[in-house]
Amino acid sequence: MSRTFIRVAVLVAASLGPVLAAPQAQPPSFVTNTRTVAVYATVTNAKQRLVTDLSRDEFTIEDNGKRQDLTLFSNDIQPITVIMLLDRSSSMRLNFALEEQAAEAFVREMGPADKARIGSFSKAIQVDPLEFTSDREALLKILRNDLQGEGPTPLWNAVNTGIDKLLLEQGRRVVLVFTDGVDMPMNFSGHNKSLKDVMKRAEEENVMVYAIGLAGENGMPGGGDRRGRGMGPGAFGGLGGRGLGGYSGRQPQMEGPDEGLPKIAAATGGGYFELTSTRDLALTFARVADELHHQYALGFTPERLDGKMHDLTVRVSRPDVSVRARKRYLASKSPGGS
């Protein structure tokens, strides 16, 4: 099986609220009067395969450089609440069917306690159904019948909308966004969100962003991307036209996925997969679901809740594995201001 997804940048999410220690069939449970920082960690080996048999004693966490005692630990399958955001820009038109099939692969990997909504961004940002649901057949019906037609690429506006939809949900909240272009919304009135805007919001609101970017043919001979890197086997497969995917009035350009995608994934504890071909699109969507289900849930009680962003470092003692961990969390003050 081809493995052209070669670039993965995944770190760990952190927020205030206790960590789940329940099996996957149980929904997340957060207790507001418990001051616990929840950290979700992904561990992989040298072949980028998930490592799921680590023990509690093999993890260490530092808050602003000071080692913390782990008060919670779980390596059970963890439920997720996710909003999928699918690029319906003009440059994706020839690949709409493949995009829908790939999103279906994620839905089929959902567990009974997982909940999702499906979003598409083009001339508008559309999210269905009205509430998060575990009904896979309902989600598959949306993918097959209710996505938008082609238009521009309001990427960061879409991610911001995804964050909005997750704010009332509890537990581990995830935005999964797929695009082949850079942010290029139709509306230039000054109300558009930037990468900086949505990254700050996602960090503060504890929303994890996963991103899948379709790179492929960028007008660079020899299979290199616009930054001069080789893209590996399977490049240039079934991509059709490549452009900015938006209506900017500029001359058409050959572009790859927005360079902000790996940045927001790293900042929020999500992951970034960049593909050079649609061949592994469905496989990558399914892998994201598998990775989310097999993150370690860790927790510690912070010494200070000062309303500031704290540096967060997660390490594992086992050799030849890598833990991918977010670098910051917001130490929100208690309702009483202490």
Protein Blocks (a to p, Z undefined) as FASTA:
>chain_A
ZZfbfbdcddddddeddddfbdfklccdddfkbccdddddddddfkopacfkbcfklpcc
deehiacddfbdcfbdcdddddddddfbfklmmmmmmmmmmmmmmmmmpcfkbccddddd
dfbccdddfbdcfblklmmmmmmmmcccdddddfklmmmmmmmmmmmpgcjdddddddfb
dcddfblnhpaccfklmmmmmmmnopacdddddfkjnhighhiafkopaebehihihnlp
adehpaehpacddddddfklmmmmmmnopacdddfbfklmmmmmmmmmmmmmmcccdddd
dfbdghpacddddddfbghiacdddfbdcddddfkoZZ
